[in-house]
Amino acid sequence: MNGDGLDDLIAGEYNGYLNFFTRNANGTLNTGTRLRTQDVEIKNPARWEKGIYPAITDWNNDGLKDMVVAFHHYNDPQDTKTCVSLFLNAGTETDPVFEDKGYIMAGG
C-alpha cells in the first residue's frame, strides 16, 4: 500500500480501530499505526464495537487506493446491523490520505 512493492497489512482491532503495518524486505512487519482521515482515527462508530473489516480497492477509478470498510454496528443487542463506509484517497499512491465519504447504500 505504501508503493514499495512489498505486501503491507491493514487489520481491524476488536475495539473498532484500523491499523496499518508496513512490511520490511525481510518479511517482518513494522509496528502498526492507526489509520486516520485528515481529522480523526478511523473507528467503528457504534457504541459497542464488534470489529471492523477493511478492503482496499480503486473505488472511483482515479488510480489511487481507496478503502471500503464494513463493521458491525449496534447500539443495543436488539439493534444490530452491518454497515459499509467508503473512504476515498485524497493523497497519493505512496502516502494515502483518506476522506470519509459516508455509508454505501444498496440501491441508493
C-alpha positions in Angstrom: 0.0 0.0 0.0 2.9 2.4 0.5 4.3 1.7 -3.0 7.5 -0.1 -2.1 6.3 -3.4 -3.8 6.0 -5.3 -0.6 2.7 -6.6 0.7 1.6 -4.4 3.7 -1.2 -5.3 6.1 -4.3 -3.4 7.3 -6.0 -5.1 10.2 -9.0 -4.3 12.3 -9.0 -4.3 16.1 -11.8 -5.8 18.1 -12.3 -2.4 19.6 -13.1 -0.9 16.2 -9.8 0.8 15.1 -7.9 0.1 11.9 -4.1 -0.4 12.0 -1.6 -0.2 9.1 1.5 -2.3 9.1 4.3 -1.8 6.6 6.4 -4.9 5.6 10.2 -4.9 5.7 12.3 -6.5 3.0 13.0 -9.5 5.3 9.2 -10.2 5.5 8.6 -8.9 9.0 6.1 -6.2 9.8 6.7 -2.9 11.5 4.7 -1.7 14.4 1.2 -0.8 13.3 -0.1 2.8 13.2 -3.8 3.6 13.4 -5.3 4.7 10.1 -6.8 8.2 10.1 -8.8 10.6 8.0 -7.5 14.1 7.9 -9.1 14.7 11.3 -9.6 11.6 13.3 -8.6 7.9 13.7 -10.9 5.6 11.6 -13.0 3.7 14.0 -16.3 1.8 14.2 -18.8 4.4 15.4 -21.0 2.0 17.2 -21.4 2.3 21.0 -20.5 -1.4 21.4 -17.8 -2.2 18.8 -17.6 -5.7 17.4 -14.9 -5.4 14.8 -14.0 -3.6 11.6 -13.2 -5.1 8.3 -11.3 -3.2 5.6 -10.8 -3.8 1.9 -8.6 -1.8 -0.5 -9.8 -1.0 -4.0 -9.7 1.8 -6.5 -13.4 2.7 -6.0 -13.5 5.7 -8.2 -11.0 4.6 -10.9 -8.6 7.5 -10.3 -5.5 5.3 -9.9 -5.4 5.7 -6.1 -6.1 3.1 -3.4 -9.3 3.8 -1.7 -10.8 1.9 1.3 -14.2 0.2 1.8 -14.8 -0.7 5.5 -17.5 -3.0 6.8 -18.4 -3.0 10.5 -20.9 -4.4 12.8 -22.9 -1.5 14.2 -25.3 -1.8 17.1 -26.3 0.4 19.9 -28.0 -2.3 21.9 -28.4 -6.1 21.4 -31.8 -5.7 19.6 -30.5 -3.1 17.1 -27.8 -4.9 15.1 -26.7 -4.2 11.5 -23.7 -4.3 9.3 -22.7 -1.0 7.7 -20.2 -0.3 4.9 -18.4 3.0 4.7 -16.3 4.5 1.8 -13.0 6.3 2.4 -11.6 7.9 -0.8 -7.9 8.5 -1.1 -7.2 12.2 -1.4 -3.5 11.8 -1.0 -1.1 9.9 -3.2 -0.4 6.3 -4.0 2.5 6.1 -1.6 1.0 8.4 1.1 -2.7 7.9 1.2 -5.0 10.4 2.9 -8.5 9.0 3.4 -11.6 11.1 3.3 -14.7 9.7 4.9 -17.5 9.7 2.3 -20.1 8.1 4.5 -22.1 4.9 4.1 -22.5 3.0 0.9 -26.2 2.4 0.4 -27.5 -0.5 -1.6 -29.8 0.7 -4.4 -29.2 4.3 -3.4 
